[in-house]
């Protein structure tokens, strides 16, 4: 007999934490520490987290050339961590909005792989008809336009706003940088966005630092990726569990 919903719920309550890998595609270790801290606060005891930094590449990706280098580094980091892990990871988050190497990682890792751009854009489209993106770096708008065209969601993008300066300078969350992010969110709303994505690892966890509430709903791209990774890992585990419980002894060879 197939397992009942009550049985499934009871067994899930005693399940072990989900095994999640977070990869910072930049080489700034302090940023990895911040991302890991945020993830542990977000998940609590539900996840066993492993966070790693790209072994080579730029301190923070700001161009196509740097993204290409980082893609190699991300793949190398994922393959190394997968080989060393005592148990397979149940999901992986690429903690970089440009998602360097995500296709290659999905090809090599037998688990859901979530990127910050795809996760946050899909989340934003569930909150409103048109979304906008706020990020840091003058080359990013053109790079992101290419990315959203590949995802097929460019028609619902109201605009991409790039803050000036170095993204790592914003990670300090000074009052000046928080005011700049807040102003960009207002500009995004004026473009007609129903929801705005705060994009990039350096801007992860920024919302509590804003000087005033945003005018429209805001999606933190990193938290959107974390939430989707947990959802996908949960679905994968539930599917495996339900299939295992539904098999009767007569299905086994030799019975």
Secondary structure, DSSP 8 states (H G I E B T S, - for coil): ----HHHHHHHHHT---EEEEEEESSS-HHHHHHHHHHHHHHHGGGEEEEEEE-SSS-SS--SHHHHHHHHHHHHHHHHHHHHH-SS--SEEEE-STT-TTHHHHHHH-SSEEEEHHHHHHHHHHHH-S-EEEEEE-TTHHHHHHHHHHHHT-GGGEEEEEEESS-HHHHTT--HHHHHHHHHHHHHHHHTT-SEEEE-SGGGTT-GGG-SS--SSEEEEHHHHHHHHHHHHHHHHHHHHHHHHHH--GGGSTT-
